[in-house]
Amino acid sequence: MVIIEVSLLSGFTVTSRSRTLLENRTIVKKIEVKANVVYIYLEKLNDESQTFILQLEQVIQVKNLKPASIKIYDYYQPGGLQISCSSGVRS
């Protein structure tokens, strides 16, 4: 199982529509939202390219936003290979 861990930008939350769209994808096993982190659990990955869109809604105005981080790792080997990146706000 693969986990995509998305740390949300301060003052933002995941839209319910976005969560529903992700949950309806066959590759997604489950989604958890804890505090400012979204965990997307995938059954498995193969060599096909996958795109995941997470729509956020700003609930609190925050100045000087820092980029959010995204990590992808194997559930059974969290200390193994990890892919990390960071992203900012796109309108």
Jmol script that loads the backbone (N, CA, C; Angstrom):
load data "model"
ATOM      1  N   MET A   1       0.842  -1.166   0.000  1.00  0.00           N
ATOM      2  CA  MET A   1       0.000   0.000   0.000  1.00  0.00           C
ATOM      3  C   MET A   1       0.891   1.234   0.000  1.00  0.00           C
ATOM      4  N   VAL A   2       0.464   2.243  -0.720  1.00  0.00           N
ATOM      5  CA  VAL A   2       1.214   3.491  -0.857  1.00  0.00           C
ATOM      6  C   VAL A   2       0.425   4.610  -0.189  1.00  0.00           C
ATOM      7  N   ILE A   3       1.135   5.506   0.485  1.00  0.00           N
ATOM      8  CA  ILE A   3       0.489   6.650   1.133  1.00  0.00           C
ATOM      9  C   ILE A   3       0.987   7.942   0.499  1.00  0.00           C
ATOM     10  N   ILE A   4       0.041   8.813   0.168  1.00  0.00           N
ATOM     11  CA  ILE A   4       0.360  10.174  -0.245  1.00  0.00           C
ATOM     12  C   ILE A   4      -0.028  11.047   0.944  1.00  0.00           C
ATOM     13  N   GLU A   5       0.952  11.717   1.523  1.00  0.00           N
ATOM     14  CA  GLU A   5       0.737  12.558   2.701  1.00  0.00           C
ATOM     15  C   GLU A   5       0.855  14.018   2.281  1.00  0.00           C
ATOM     16  N   VAL A   6      -0.250  14.741   2.368  1.00  0.00           N
ATOM     17  CA  VAL A   6      -0.295  16.132   1.929  1.00  0.00           C
ATOM     18  C   VAL A   6      -0.478  17.029   3.149  1.00  0.00           C
ATOM     19  N   SER A   7       0.541  17.820   3.459  1.00  0.00           N
ATOM     20  CA  SER A   7       0.435  18.815   4.525  1.00  0.00           C
ATOM     21  C   SER A   7      -0.213  20.051   3.926  1.00  0.00           C
ATOM     22  N   LEU A   8      -1.345  20.436   4.474  1.00  0.00           N
ATOM     23  CA  LEU A   8      -2.094  21.560   3.911  1.00  0.00           C
ATOM     24  C   LEU A   8      -1.463  22.896   4.269  1.00  0.00           C
ATOM     25  N   LEU A   9      -1.695  23.867   3.419  1.00  0.00           N
ATOM     26  CA  LEU A   9      -1.268  25.225   3.699  1.00  0.00           C
ATOM     27  C   LEU A   9      -2.041  25.747   4.902  1.00  0.00           C
ATOM     28  N   SER A  10      -1.408  26.580   5.708  1.00  0.00           N
ATOM     29  CA  SER A  10      -2.078  27.174   6.870  1.00  0.00           C
ATOM     30  C   SER A  10      -3.300  27.954   6.421  1.00  0.00           C
ATOM     31  N   GLY A  11      -4.418  27.739   7.111  1.00  0.00           N
ATOM     32  CA  GLY A  11      -5.648  28.454   6.800  1.00  0.00           C
ATOM     33  C   GLY A  11      -6.499  27.815   5.724  1.00  0.00           C
ATOM     34  N   PHE A  12      -6.096  26.644   5.223  1.00  0.00           N
ATOM     35  CA  PHE A  12      -6.833  25.971   4.158  1.00  0.00           C
ATOM     36  C   PHE A  12      -7.387  24.636   4.643  1.00  0.00           C
ATOM     37  N   THR A  13      -8.478  24.204   4.012  1.00  0.00           N
ATOM     38  CA  THR A  13      -9.072  22.907   4.277  1.00  0.00           C
ATOM     39  C   THR A  13      -9.451  22.259   2.949  1.00  0.00           C
ATOM     40  N   VAL A  14      -9.572  20.946   2.948  1.00  0.00           N
ATOM     41  CA  VAL A  14      -9.955  20.204   1.744  1.00  0.00           C
ATOM     42  C   VAL A  14     -11.456  20.358   1.536  1.00  0.00           C
ATOM     43  N   THR A  15     -11.874  20.604   0.285  1.00  0.00           N
ATOM     44  CA  THR A  15     -13.307  20.703   0.007  1.00  0.00           C
ATOM     45  C   THR A  15     -13.923  19.309   0.054  1.00  0.00           C
ATOM     46  N   SER A  16     -15.174  19.242   0.442  1.00  0.00           N
ATOM     47  CA  SER A  16     -15.849  17.942   0.509  1.00  0.00           C
ATOM     48  C   SER A  16     -16.006  17.340  -0.883  1.00  0.00           C
ATOM     49  N   ARG A  17     -16.188  18.164  -1.889  1.00  0.00           N
ATOM     50  CA  ARG A  17     -16.305  17.666  -3.271  1.00  0.00           C
ATOM     51  C   ARG A  17     -14.999  17.006  -3.715  1.00  0.00           C
ATOM     52  N   SER A  18     -13.887  17.635  -3.394  1.00  0.00           N
ATOM     53  CA  SER A  18     -12.581  17.091  -3.751  1.00  0.00           C
ATOM     54  C   SER A  18     -12.366  15.739  -3.078  1.00  0.00           C
ATOM     55  N   ARG A  19     -12.725  15.664  -1.809  1.00  0.00           N
ATOM     56  CA  ARG A  19     -12.572  14.406  -1.068  1.00  0.00           C
ATOM     57  C   ARG A  19     -13.430  13.308  -1.692  1.00  0.00           C
ATOM     58  N   THR A  20     -14.671  13.636  -2.048  1.00  0.00           N
ATOM     59  CA  THR A  20     -15.572  12.665  -2.664  1.00  0.00           C
ATOM     60  C   THR A  20     -15.029  12.181  -4.003  1.00  0.00           C
ATOM     61  N   LEU A  21     -14.512  13.099  -4.819  1.00  0.00           N
ATOM     62  CA  LEU A  21     -13.958  12.708  -6.120  1.00  0.00           C
ATOM     63  C   LEU A  21     -12.774  11.758  -5.958  1.00  0.00           C
ATOM     64  N   LEU A  22     -11.926  12.014  -4.970  1.00  0.00           N
ATOM     65  CA  LEU A  22     -10.790  11.130  -4.726  1.00  0.00           C
ATOM     66  C   LEU A  22     -11.243   9.767  -4.229  1.00  0.00           C
ATOM     67  N   GLU A  23     -12.222   9.754  -3.314  1.00  0.00           N
ATOM     68  CA  GLU A  23     -12.706   8.490  -2.759  1.00  0.00           C
ATOM     69  C   GLU A  23     -13.348   7.602  -3.818  1.00  0.00           C
ATOM     70  N   ASN A  24     -13.878   8.203  -4.875  1.00  0.00           N
ATOM     71  CA  ASN A  24     -14.531   7.439  -5.938  1.00  0.00           C
ATOM     72  C   ASN A  24     -13.556   6.841  -6.947  1.00  0.00           C
ATOM     73  N   ARG A  25     -12.283   7.182  -6.843  1.00  0.00           N
ATOM     74  CA  ARG A  25     -11.288   6.605  -7.752  1.00  0.00           C
ATOM     75  C   ARG A  25     -10.964   5.185  -7.299  1.00  0.00           C
ATOM     76  N   THR A  26     -10.892   4.265  -8.234  1.00  0.00           N
ATOM     77  CA  THR A  26     -10.672   2.860  -7.888  1.00  0.00           C
ATOM     78  C   THR A  26      -9.319   2.612  -7.226  1.00  0.00           C
ATOM     79  N   ILE A  27      -8.329   3.408  -7.544  1.00  0.00           N
ATOM     80  CA  ILE A  27      -6.989   3.215  -6.987  1.00  0.00           C
ATOM     81  C   ILE A  27      -6.914   3.660  -5.516  1.00  0.00           C
ATOM     82  N   VAL A  28      -7.850   4.523  -5.083  1.00  0.00           N
ATOM     83  CA  VAL A  28      -7.830   5.060  -3.717  1.00  0.00           C
ATOM     84  C   VAL A  28      -8.569   4.112  -2.780  1.00  0.00           C
ATOM     85  N   LYS A  29      -7.856   3.641  -1.762  1.00  0.00           N
ATOM     86  CA  LYS A  29      -8.451   2.726  -0.787  1.00  0.00           C
ATOM     87  C   LYS A  29      -9.210   3.501   0.287  1.00  0.00           C
ATOM     88  N   LYS A  30      -8.590   4.555   0.824  1.00  0.00           N
ATOM     89  CA  LYS A  30      -9.270   5.406   1.803  1.00  0.00           C
ATOM     90  C   LYS A  30      -8.551   6.736   1.912  1.00  0.00           C
ATOM     91  N   ILE A  31      -9.247   7.697   2.536  1.00  0.00           N
ATOM     92  CA  ILE A  31      -8.695   9.028   2.767  1.00  0.00           C
ATOM     93  C   ILE A  31      -8.932   9.385   4.228  1.00  0.00           C
ATOM     94  N   GLU A  32      -7.904   9.937   4.866  1.00  0.00           N
ATOM     95  CA  GLU A  32      -8.017  10.430   6.237  1.00  0.00           C
ATOM     96  C   GLU A  32      -7.592  11.890   6.260  1.00  0.00           C
ATOM     97  N   VAL A  33      -8.330  12.693   7.007  1.00  0.00           N
ATOM     98  CA  VAL A  33      -7.945  14.091   7.204  1.00  0.00           C
ATOM     99  C   VAL A  33      -7.741  14.276   8.702  1.00  0.00           C
ATOM    100  N   LYS A  34      -6.504  14.601   9.080  1.00  0.00           N
ATOM    101  CA  LYS A  34      -6.159  14.814  10.485  1.00  0.00           C
ATOM    102  C   LYS A  34      -5.470  16.165  10.603  1.00  0.00           C
ATOM    103  N   ALA A  35      -6.058  17.040  11.429  1.00  0.00           N
ATOM    104  CA  ALA A  35      -5.515  18.387  11.632  1.00  0.00           C
ATOM    105  C   ALA A  35      -5.259  19.038  10.269  1.00  0.00           C
ATOM    106  N   ASN A  36      -4.009  19.295   9.921  1.00  0.00           N
ATOM    107  CA  ASN A  36      -3.667  19.951   8.654  1.00  0.00           C
ATOM    108  C   ASN A  36      -2.992  19.007   7.679  1.00  0.00           C
ATOM    109  N   VAL A  37      -3.283  17.717   7.785  1.00  0.00           N
ATOM    110  CA  VAL A  37      -2.658  16.730   6.901  1.00  0.00           C
ATOM    111  C   VAL A  37      -3.735  15.831   6.297  1.00  0.00           C
ATOM    112  N   VAL A  38      -3.615  15.578   4.993  1.00  0.00           N
ATOM    113  CA  VAL A  38      -4.502  14.645   4.299  1.00  0.00           C
ATOM    114  C   VAL A  38      -3.678  13.422   3.917  1.00  0.00           C
ATOM    115  N   TYR A  39      -4.171  12.243   4.283  1.00  0.00           N
ATOM    116  CA  TYR A  39      -3.522  10.980   3.938  1.00  0.00           C
ATOM    117  C   TYR A  39      -4.388  10.279   2.897  1.00  0.00           C
ATOM    118  N   ILE A  40      -3.788  10.000   1.745  1.00  0.00           N
ATOM    119  CA  ILE A  40      -4.487   9.278   0.682  1.00  0.00           C
ATOM    120  C   ILE A  40      -3.824   7.913   0.572  1.00  0.00           C
ATOM    121  N   TYR A  41      -4.588   6.864   0.869  1.00  0.00           N
ATOM    122  CA  TYR A  41      -4.071   5.496   0.837  1.00  0.00           C
ATOM    123  C   TYR A  41      -4.413   4.866  -0.508  1.00  0.00           C
ATOM    124  N   LEU A  42      -3.383   4.385  -1.184  1.00  0.00           N
ATOM    125  CA  LEU A  42      -3.565   3.740  -2.480  1.00  0.00           C
ATOM    126  C   LEU A  42      -3.313   2.248  -2.345  1.00  0.00           C
ATOM    127  N   GLU A  43      -4.126   1.446  -3.019  1.00  0.00           N
ATOM    128  CA  GLU A  43      -3.951  -0.006  -2.967  1.00  0.00           C
ATOM    129  C   GLU A  43      -2.570  -0.399  -3.474  1.00  0.00           C
ATOM    130  N   LYS A  44      -2.199   0.148  -4.619  1.00  0.00           N
ATOM    131  CA  LYS A  44      -0.875  -0.114  -5.188  1.00  0.00           C
ATOM    132  C   LYS A  44      -0.635   0.855  -6.333  1.00  0.00           C
ATOM    133  N   LEU A  45       0.614   0.957  -6.725  1.00  0.00           N
ATOM    134  CA  LEU A  45       0.989   1.755  -7.888  1.00  0.00           C
ATOM    135  C   LEU A  45       1.605   0.839  -8.925  1.00  0.00           C
ATOM    136  N   ASN A  46       1.462   1.228 -10.170  1.00  0.00           N
ATOM    137  CA  ASN A  46       2.131   0.489 -11.246  1.00  0.00           C
ATOM    138  C   ASN A  46       2.884   1.507 -12.091  1.00  0.00           C
ATOM    139  N   ASP A  47       3.235   1.136 -13.296  1.00  0.00           N
ATOM    140  CA  ASP A  47       4.034   2.046 -14.121  1.00  0.00           C
ATOM    141  C   ASP A  47       3.193   3.078 -14.871  1.00  0.00           C
ATOM    142  N   GLU A  48       1.873   3.099 -14.630  1.00  0.00           N
ATOM    143  CA  GLU A  48       1.020   4.098 -15.265  1.00  0.00           C
ATOM    144  C   GLU A  48       1.090   5.415 -14.485  1.00  0.00           C
ATOM    145  N   SER A  49       1.106   6.507 -15.208  1.00  0.00           N
ATOM    146  CA  SER A  49       1.123   7.829 -14.585  1.00  0.00           C
ATOM    147  C   SER A  49      -0.229   8.107 -13.916  1.00  0.00           C
ATOM    148  N   GLN A  50      -0.199   8.687 -12.733  1.00  0.00           N
ATOM    149  CA  GLN A  50      -1.422   9.023 -11.999  1.00  0.00           C
ATOM    150  C   GLN A  50      -1.391  10.510 -11.646  1.00  0.00           C
ATOM    151  N   THR A  51      -2.539  11.159 -11.711  1.00  0.00           N
ATOM    152  CA  THR A  51      -2.668  12.553 -11.317  1.00  0.00           C
ATOM    153  C   THR A  51      -3.752  12.655 -10.256  1.00  0.00           C
ATOM    154  N   PHE A  52      -3.433  13.343  -9.167  1.00  0.00           N
ATOM    155  CA  PHE A  52      -4.387  13.549  -8.090  1.00  0.00           C
ATOM    156  C   PHE A  52      -4.565  15.045  -7.899  1.00  0.00           C
ATOM    157  N   ILE A  53      -5.813  15.483  -7.911  1.00  0.00           N
ATOM    158  CA  ILE A  53      -6.108  16.901  -7.727  1.00  0.00           C
ATOM    159  C   ILE A  53      -6.818  17.057  -6.392  1.00  0.00           C
ATOM    160  N   LEU A  54      -6.267  17.904  -5.558  1.00  0.00           N
ATOM    161  CA  LEU A  54      -6.833  18.171  -4.242  1.00  0.00           C
ATOM    162  C   LEU A  54      -7.238  19.636  -4.203  1.00  0.00           C
ATOM    163  N   GLN A  55      -8.538  19.890  -4.180  1.00  0.00           N
ATOM    164  CA  GLN A  55      -9.028  21.260  -4.157  1.00  0.00           C
ATOM    165  C   GLN A  55      -9.148  21.721  -2.712  1.00  0.00           C
ATOM    166  N   LEU A  56      -8.619  22.899  -2.450  1.00  0.00           N
ATOM    167  CA  LEU A  56      -8.623  23.462  -1.105  1.00  0.00           C
ATOM    168  C   LEU A  56      -9.483  24.707  -1.054  1.00  0.00           C
ATOM    169  N   GLU A  57      -9.981  24.980   0.133  1.00  0.00           N
ATOM    170  CA  GLU A  57     -10.776  26.176   0.368  1.00  0.00           C
ATOM    171  C   GLU A  57     -10.114  26.959   1.491  1.00  0.00           C
ATOM    172  N   GLN A  58      -9.918  28.241   1.267  1.00  0.00           N
ATOM    173  CA  GLN A  58      -9.299  29.066   2.296  1.00  0.00           C
ATOM    174  C   GLN A  58     -10.356  29.444   3.328  1.00  0.00           C
ATOM    175  N   VAL A  59     -10.089  29.091   4.589  1.00  0.00           N
ATOM    176  CA  VAL A  59     -11.035  29.381   5.668  1.00  0.00           C
ATOM    177  C   VAL A  59     -10.530  30.480   6.595  1.00  0.00           C
ATOM    178  N   ILE A  60      -9.237  30.723   6.581  1.00  0.00           N
ATOM    179  CA  ILE A  60      -8.624  31.770   7.398  1.00  0.00           C
ATOM    180  C   ILE A  60      -7.565  32.464   6.552  1.00  0.00           C
ATOM    181  N   GLN A  61      -7.566  33.786   6.573  1.00  0.00           N
ATOM    182  CA  GLN A  61      -6.561  34.557   5.848  1.00  0.00           C
ATOM    183  C   GLN A  61      -5.229  34.481   6.604  1.00  0.00           C
ATOM    184  N   VAL A  62      -4.177  34.021   5.928  1.00  0.00           N
ATOM    185  CA  VAL A  62      -2.853  33.896   6.541  1.00  0.00           C
ATOM    186  C   VAL A  62      -1.849  34.643   5.661  1.00  0.00           C
ATOM    187  N   LYS A  63      -1.023  35.464   6.292  1.00  0.00           N
ATOM    188  CA  LYS A  63      -0.002  36.191   5.546  1.00  0.00           C
ATOM    189  C   LYS A  63       1.262  35.347   5.448  1.00  0.00           C
ATOM    190  N   ASN A  64       2.042  35.597   4.409  1.00  0.00           N
ATOM    191  CA  ASN A  64       3.334  34.940   4.205  1.00  0.00           C
ATOM    192  C   ASN A  64       3.236  33.417   4.259  1.00  0.00           C
ATOM    193  N   LEU A  65       2.354  32.873   3.430  1.00  0.00           N
ATOM    194  CA  LEU A  65       2.195  31.417   3.376  1.00  0.00           C
ATOM    195  C   LEU A  65       3.487  30.730   2.967  1.00  0.00           C
ATOM    196  N   LYS A  66       3.802  29.665   3.634  1.00  0.00           N
ATOM    197  CA  LYS A  66       4.952  28.834   3.285  1.00  0.00           C
ATOM    198  C   LYS A  66       4.452  27.674   2.429  1.00  0.00           C
ATOM    199  N   PRO A  67       5.288  27.142   1.557  1.00  0.00           N
ATOM    200  CA  PRO A  67       4.864  26.009   0.733  1.00  0.00           C
ATOM    201  C   PRO A  67       4.460  24.804   1.591  1.00  0.00           C
ATOM    202  N   ALA A  68       3.493  24.067   1.096  1.00  0.00           N
ATOM    203  CA  ALA A  68       3.065  22.834   1.752  1.00  0.00           C
ATOM    204  C   ALA A  68       3.920  21.688   1.232  1.00  0.00           C
ATOM    205  N   SER A  69       3.988  20.613   2.007  1.00  0.00           N
ATOM    206  CA  SER A  69       4.800  19.480   1.564  1.00  0.00           C
ATOM    207  C   SER A  69       3.918  18.297   1.186  1.00  0.00           C
ATOM    208  N   ILE A  70       4.405  17.510   0.266  1.00  0.00           N
ATOM    209  CA  ILE A  70       3.736  16.293  -0.178  1.00  0.00           C
ATOM    210  C   ILE A  70       4.759  15.176  -0.136  1.00  0.00           C
ATOM    211  N   LYS A  71       4.427  14.094   0.550  1.00  0.00           N
ATOM    212  CA  LYS A  71       5.315  12.925   0.630  1.00  0.00           C
ATOM    213  C   LYS A  71       4.582  11.707   0.108  1.00  0.00           C
ATOM    214  N   ILE A  72       5.305  10.852  -0.573  1.00  0.00           N
ATOM    215  CA  ILE A  72       4.756   9.591  -1.072  1.00  0.00           C
ATOM    216  C   ILE A  72       5.674   8.486  -0.573  1.00  0.00           C
ATOM    217  N   TYR A  73       5.087   7.498   0.105  1.00  0.00           N
ATOM    218  CA  TYR A  73       5.908   6.415   0.646  1.00  0.00           C
ATOM    219  C   TYR A  73       5.108   5.131   0.787  1.00  0.00           C
ATOM    220  N   ASP A  74       5.832   4.041   0.975  1.00  0.00           N
ATOM    221  CA  ASP A  74       5.244   2.721   1.147  1.00  0.00           C
ATOM    222  C   ASP A  74       4.779   2.569   2.594  1.00  0.00           C
ATOM    223  N   TYR A  75       3.537   2.188   2.789  1.00  0.00           N
ATOM    224  CA  TYR A  75       2.961   2.017   4.124  1.00  0.00           C
ATOM    225  C   TYR A  75       3.759   1.014   4.959  1.00  0.00           C
ATOM    226  N   TYR A  76       4.213  -0.051   4.322  1.00  0.00           N
ATOM    227  CA  TYR A  76       4.908  -1.122   5.036  1.00  0.00           C
ATOM    228  C   TYR A  76       6.392  -0.832   5.251  1.00  0.00           C
ATOM    229  N   GLN A  77       6.934   0.178   4.573  1.00  0.00           N
ATOM    230  CA  GLN A  77       8.332   0.567   4.737  1.00  0.00           C
ATOM    231  C   GLN A  77       8.437   2.094   4.770  1.00  0.00           C
ATOM    232  N   PRO A  78       7.883   2.726   5.817  1.00  0.00           N
ATOM    233  CA  PRO A  78       7.875   4.195   5.840  1.00  0.00           C
ATOM    234  C   PRO A  78       9.262   4.827   5.865  1.00  0.00           C
ATOM    235  N   GLY A  79      10.266   4.098   6.315  1.00  0.00           N
ATOM    236  CA  GLY A  79      11.622   4.629   6.339  1.00  0.00           C
ATOM    237  C   GLY A  79      12.365   4.394   5.040  1.00  0.00           C
ATOM    238  N   GLY A  80      11.735   3.701   4.102  1.00  0.00           N
ATOM    239  CA  GLY A  80      12.360   3.396   2.818  1.00  0.00           C
ATOM    240  C   GLY A  80      12.301   4.578   1.875  1.00  0.00           C
ATOM    241  N   LEU A  81      12.200   4.305   0.601  1.00  0.00           N
ATOM    242  CA  LEU A  81      12.176   5.340  -0.431  1.00  0.00           C
ATOM    243  C   LEU A  81      10.991   6.272  -0.219  1.00  0.00           C
ATOM    244  N   GLN A  82      11.252   7.558  -0.207  1.00  0.00           N
ATOM    245  CA  GLN A  82      10.208   8.570  -0.108  1.00  0.00           C
ATOM    246  C   GLN A  82      10.413   9.589  -1.214  1.00  0.00           C
ATOM    247  N   ILE A  83       9.319  10.054  -1.751  1.00  0.00           N
ATOM    248  CA  ILE A  83       9.366  11.122  -2.739  1.00  0.00           C
ATOM    249  C   ILE A  83       8.720  12.336  -2.082  1.00  0.00           C
ATOM    250  N   SER A  84       9.426  13.450  -2.052  1.00  0.00           N
ATOM    251  CA  SER A  84       8.908  14.654  -1.400  1.00  0.00           C
ATOM    252  C   SER A  84       8.946  15.828  -2.350  1.00  0.00           C
ATOM    253  N   CYS A  85       7.982  16.717  -2.187  1.00  0.00           N
ATOM    254  CA  CYS A  85       7.996  17.969  -2.938  1.00  0.00           C
ATOM    255  C   CYS A  85       7.212  18.992  -2.141  1.00  0.00           C
ATOM    256  N   SER A  86       7.231  20.221  -2.568  1.00  0.00           N
ATOM    257  CA  SER A  86       6.454  21.250  -1.898  1.00  0.00           C
ATOM    258  C   SER A  86       5.745  22.087  -2.937  1.00  0.00           C
ATOM    259  N   SER A  87       4.634  22.665  -2.525  1.00  0.00           N
ATOM    260  CA  SER A  87       3.853  23.456  -3.476  1.00  0.00           C
ATOM    261  C   SER A  87       3.238  24.650  -2.782  1.00  0.00           C
ATOM    262  N   GLY A  88       2.917  25.646  -3.567  1.00  0.00           N
ATOM    263  CA  GLY A  88       2.296  26.855  -3.052  1.00  0.00           C
ATOM    264  C   GLY A  88       0.868  26.955  -3.538  1.00  0.00           C
ATOM    265  N   VAL A  89       0.340  28.148  -3.525  1.00  0.00           N
ATOM    266  CA  VAL A  89      -1.049  28.382  -3.920  1.00  0.00           C
ATOM    267  C   VAL A  89      -1.113  28.738  -5.383  1.00  0.00           C
ATOM    268  N   ARG A  90      -2.048  28.077  -6.089  1.00  0.00           N
ATOM    269  CA  ARG A  90      -2.337  28.421  -7.484  1.00  0.00           C
ATOM    270  C   ARG A  90      -3.789  28.825  -7.563  1.00  0.00           C
ATOM    271  N   SER A  91      -4.076  29.889  -8.242  1.00  0.00           N
ATOM    272  CA  SER A  91      -5.470  30.358  -8.362  1.00  0.00           C
ATOM    273  C   SER A  91      -6.131  29.756  -9.572  1.00  0.00           C
TER     274      SER A  91
END
end "model"
wireframe off; spacefill off
backbone 0.3
color backbone group
